[in-house]
Amino acid sequence: MPVIIDEVVISVEVSNQASGGSSMPPPPTEDRQALVAECVERVLDILREKEER
């Protein structure tokens, strides 16, 4: 009997000070906005690819 996985959720904590994470300051607002925009674009691309299947 085959097993079909519909969705995989992976969560990662990037900076955890208690675990010895780096103490880098957060990026400036402009860099953060660019990063968020790129992430949104990649997610939308993935969703478009799923709809085309």
OpenMM code with the backbone's topology and positions (N, CA, C; nanometers):
from openmm import Vec3, app, unit

residues = "MET PRO VAL ILE ILE ASP GLU VAL VAL ILE SER VAL GLU VAL SER ASN GLN ALA SER GLY GLY SER SER MET PRO PRO PRO PRO THR GLU ASP ARG GLN ALA LEU VAL ALA GLU CYS VAL GLU ARG VAL LEU ASP ILE LEU ARG GLU LYS GLU GLU ARG".split()
positions = [
    Vec3(0.0855, -0.1180, 0.0000),
    Vec3(0.0000, 0.0000, 0.0000),
    Vec3(0.0898, 0.1239, 0.0000),
    Vec3(0.0794, 0.2088, -0.1034),
    Vec3(0.1647, 0.3279, -0.1096),
    Vec3(0.1209, 0.4349, -0.0096),
    Vec3(0.2168, 0.5111, 0.0355),
    Vec3(0.1896, 0.6221, 0.1268),
    Vec3(0.2082, 0.7508, 0.0484),
    Vec3(0.1075, 0.8370, 0.0495),
    Vec3(0.1134, 0.9642, -0.0222),
    Vec3(0.1209, 1.0769, 0.0787),
    Vec3(0.2224, 1.1621, 0.0643),
    Vec3(0.2391, 1.2776, 0.1525),
    Vec3(0.1937, 1.4008, 0.0764),
    Vec3(0.0897, 1.4666, 0.1265),
    Vec3(0.0368, 1.5846, 0.0595),
    Vec3(0.1129, 1.7109, 0.0966),
    Vec3(0.1594, 1.7181, 0.2185),
    Vec3(0.2211, 1.8427, 0.2638),
    Vec3(0.3253, 1.8131, 0.3701),
    Vec3(0.4366, 1.8847, 0.3632),
    Vec3(0.5419, 1.8730, 0.4629),
    Vec3(0.5647, 2.0121, 0.5202),
    Vec3(0.5627, 2.0249, 0.6497),
    Vec3(0.5843, 2.1531, 0.7144),
    Vec3(0.7166, 2.1473, 0.7894),
    Vec3(0.8050, 2.2420, 0.7586),
    Vec3(0.9348, 2.2503, 0.8236),
    Vec3(0.9451, 2.3875, 0.8874),
    Vec3(0.9732, 2.3917, 1.0154),
    Vec3(0.9911, 2.5206, 1.0810),
    Vec3(1.1317, 2.5265, 1.1399),
    Vec3(1.1911, 2.6450, 1.1300),
    Vec3(1.3277, 2.6641, 1.1748),
    Vec3(1.3351, 2.7931, 1.2536),
    Vec3(1.4039, 2.7888, 1.3649),
    Vec3(1.4280, 2.9098, 1.4426),
    Vec3(1.5682, 2.9573, 1.4077),
    Vec3(1.5775, 3.0749, 1.3464),
    Vec3(1.7040, 3.1209, 1.2911),
    Vec3(1.7993, 3.1712, 1.3980),
    Vec3(1.7521, 3.2521, 1.4887),
    Vec3(1.8435, 3.3043, 1.5909),
    Vec3(1.7858, 3.2783, 1.7291),
    Vec3(1.8533, 3.1939, 1.8030),
    Vec3(1.8111, 3.1599, 1.9375),
    Vec3(1.9273, 3.1948, 2.0309),
    Vec3(1.9166, 3.3043, 2.1023),
    Vec3(2.0243, 3.3517, 2.1874),
    Vec3(2.0599, 3.2500, 2.2956),
    Vec3(1.9616, 3.1775, 2.3480),
    Vec3(1.9881, 3.0811, 2.4545),
    Vec3(2.0722, 2.9636, 2.4040),
    Vec3(2.0638, 2.9344, 2.2750),
    Vec3(2.1394, 2.8225, 2.2185),
    Vec3(2.2714, 2.8663, 2.1577),
    Vec3(2.3120, 2.9873, 2.1858),
    Vec3(2.4394, 3.0345, 2.1334),
    Vec3(2.4286, 3.0944, 1.9947),
    Vec3(2.3111, 3.1447, 1.9590),
    Vec3(2.2929, 3.2078, 1.8289),
    Vec3(2.3732, 3.3360, 1.8202),
    Vec3(2.3918, 3.3836, 1.6994),
    Vec3(2.4705, 3.5048, 1.6809),
    Vec3(2.3955, 3.6255, 1.7344),
    Vec3(2.4690, 3.7281, 1.7690),
    Vec3(2.4066, 3.8492, 1.8224),
    Vec3(2.4093, 3.9607, 1.7185),
    Vec3(2.3828, 3.9253, 1.5927),
    Vec3(2.3797, 4.0246, 1.4858),
    Vec3(2.2552, 4.1107, 1.5005),
    Vec3(2.2663, 4.2404, 1.4737),
    Vec3(2.1481, 4.3256, 1.4799),
    Vec3(2.0541, 4.2927, 1.3641),
    Vec3(1.9261, 4.3210, 1.3785),
    Vec3(1.8325, 4.2936, 1.2696),
    Vec3(1.8670, 4.3803, 1.1485),
    Vec3(1.8388, 4.3313, 1.0280),
    Vec3(1.8716, 4.4095, 0.9091),
    Vec3(1.7873, 4.5364, 0.9019),
    Vec3(1.8357, 4.6372, 0.8316),
    Vec3(1.7573, 4.7604, 0.8156),
    Vec3(1.6226, 4.7300, 0.7503),
    Vec3(1.5306, 4.8227, 0.7656),
    Vec3(1.3944, 4.8029, 0.7158),
    Vec3(1.3922, 4.7770, 0.5659),
    Vec3(1.4747, 4.8467, 0.4889),
    Vec3(1.4752, 4.8286, 0.3437),
    Vec3(1.5172, 4.6872, 0.3077),
    Vec3(1.6221, 4.6359, 0.3730),
    Vec3(1.6670, 4.5003, 0.3454),
    Vec3(1.5604, 4.3990, 0.3849),
    Vec3(1.4948, 4.4232, 0.4957),
    Vec3(1.3895, 4.3324, 0.5423),
    Vec3(1.2743, 4.3298, 0.4425),
    Vec3(1.2357, 4.4479, 0.3925),
    Vec3(1.1272, 4.4546, 0.2942),
    Vec3(1.1640, 4.3800, 0.1661),
    Vec3(1.2884, 4.3932, 0.1225),
    Vec3(1.3327, 4.3236, 0.0016),
    Vec3(1.3307, 4.1727, 0.0242),
    Vec3(1.3731, 4.1290, 0.1420),
    Vec3(1.3735, 3.9863, 0.1742),
    Vec3(1.2310, 3.9315, 0.1766),
    Vec3(1.1397, 4.0042, 0.2389),
    Vec3(1.0000, 3.9602, 0.2453),
    Vec3(0.9402, 3.9551, 0.1047),
    Vec3(0.9700, 4.0548, 0.0223),
    Vec3(0.9170, 4.0569, -0.1141),
    Vec3(0.9677, 3.9372, -0.1940),
    Vec3(1.0945, 3.9033, -0.1781),
    Vec3(1.1503, 3.7887, -0.2501),
    Vec3(1.0861, 3.6589, -0.2033),
    Vec3(1.0659, 3.6452, -0.0724),
    Vec3(1.0018, 3.5241, -0.0184),
    Vec3(0.8593, 3.5101, -0.0707),
    Vec3(0.7860, 3.6194, -0.0721),
    Vec3(0.6477, 3.6159, -0.1216),
    Vec3(0.6469, 3.5753, -0.2684),
    Vec3(0.7379, 3.6306, -0.3469),
    Vec3(0.7441, 3.5973, -0.4890),
    Vec3(0.7730, 3.4485, -0.5102),
    Vec3(0.8635, 3.3936, -0.4320),
    Vec3(0.8958, 3.2505, -0.4462),
    Vec3(0.7777, 3.1629, -0.4081),
    Vec3(0.7069, 3.2006, -0.3010),
    Vec3(0.5897, 3.1229, -0.2599),
    Vec3(0.4830, 3.1287, -0.3682),
    Vec3(0.4609, 3.2469, -0.4261),
    Vec3(0.3609, 3.2601, -0.5325),
    Vec3(0.4007, 3.1771, -0.6548),
    Vec3(0.5298, 3.1723, -0.6866),
    Vec3(0.5758, 3.0893, -0.7983),
    Vec3(0.5449, 2.9418, -0.7727),
    Vec3(0.5710, 2.8973, -0.6507),
    Vec3(0.5439, 2.7574, -0.6150),
    Vec3(0.3947, 2.7271, -0.6264),
    Vec3(0.3117, 2.8197, -0.5794),
    Vec3(0.1670, 2.7988, -0.5873),
    Vec3(0.1193, 2.7957, -0.7317),
    Vec3(0.1766, 2.8813, -0.8168),
    Vec3(0.1402, 2.8810, -0.9593),
    Vec3(0.1788, 2.7479, -1.0236),
    Vec3(0.2956, 2.6957, -0.9901),
    Vec3(0.3391, 2.5685, -1.0442),
    Vec3(0.2454, 2.4563, -1.0019),
    Vec3(0.1993, 2.4607, -0.8769),
    Vec3(0.1056, 2.3576, -0.8285),
    Vec3(-0.0260, 2.3639, -0.9042),
    Vec3(-0.0724, 2.4870, -0.9341),
    Vec3(-0.2006, 2.5004, -1.0067),
    Vec3(-0.1888, 2.4488, -1.1492),
    Vec3(-0.0705, 2.4599, -1.2099),
    Vec3(-0.0521, 2.4172, -1.3471),
    Vec3(-0.0512, 2.2646, -1.3605),
    Vec3(-0.0229, 2.1947, -1.2536),
    Vec3(-0.0162, 2.0473, -1.2614),
    Vec3(-0.1497, 1.9867, -1.2829),
] * unit.nanometer
topology = app.Topology()
chain = topology.addChain("A")
for resn in residues:
    res = topology.addResidue(resn, chain)
    for name in ("N", "CA", "C"):
        topology.addAtom(name, app.Element.getBySymbol(name[0]), res)
